[in-house]
Amino acid sequence: MSSANSRRLSGGLKPATQAIVADTTPVRQRLQGMGLMGASFGAGTIIGGLIAILSGSTFLSESYIGLALLMFGSAVWVVVSVPESRDSEEKSVAFTKLFPALPYLFATISALTMYGALQPITSWVLQDLLLLPPHQAIRFTGVIMMSSMFAMVACQLVLLKVRFNFYAIKTMGALVTTTALLVSASCDSLWHLIASMTVLGMGLGLFLPANLALLSLTTDHHQQGRLGGLNGMCQGIGLAIGPVVGNFLYQMWYPLPYFLFATLFALLAFHGHKSARTIEQSY
């Protein structure tokens, strides 16, 4: 019950952060802002996993207390240090510009569905194809997904120094992800799979911040909170249906989920390339 309550309470954290980043960064620095936000959440995921591993069941209560104190300190720091990104006297208006945001919300669902599907698929591949016993498959699934997350965070930090067109970064990320998925479909060793999933993390590390930056440009600054909420809902949908979709496709034919997701990201790369050629951005 407590974990469910914490998820409900923290559900607005990422959308609110996305809205603040979109409202406080100029267009020229929007990609860097979204990359830093993504790297921060990714680093938090990695650190949280390490804390869980190190604390185990022995220091479970102390870990909860420490995390609660950390969250309280963060909340105080935000209230004291972060300025309100929206004018308190600004009137709320109806959200009327949903249609331009739909391609980027679809990209969010696609990326999170794919990433949510890969965790159970990776475990099955390790057991069925590489013949690892279940306990080792679970352990190495964690290692593989962690390596992917590390690569994602590293690429998002690299974006802090990048000045390329948003569409070009999104297209590049989609192509790298497509390549990694195709390579993963033919893996024949554990290190082969670790390497391909690490490359996939690099692709998502480019794709997701660029997609968020482009999403933020589809509406006015006073609508960024609503847009962040919609994007957060799409992330939740993707993570919820990902394991179901992945297991269903894997049972039909084990390379099928890799090929279908690779095709989807190839189409997203084509969309990014086409948009880059038809839409001019000012930097």
Protein Blocks (a to p, Z undefined) as FASTA:
>chain_A
ZZmmmmmmmmmmmmmmmmmmmmmpcfklmmmmmmmmmmmmmmmmmmmmmmmmmnmmmlmm
mmmmmmmmmmmmmmmmmmmmmccfbdfkbccdddfblmmmmmmmmmmmmmmmmmmmmmmm
mmmmmmmmnopafklmmmmmmmmmmmmmmmmmmmmmmmmmgccdfklmmmmmmmmmmmmm
mmmmmgcbfklmmmmmmmmmmmmmmmmmmmmmmmmmmpcfklmmmmmmmmmmmmmmmmmm
mmmmmmmmmmmomklmmmmmmmmmmmmmmmmmmmmmmpccdZZ
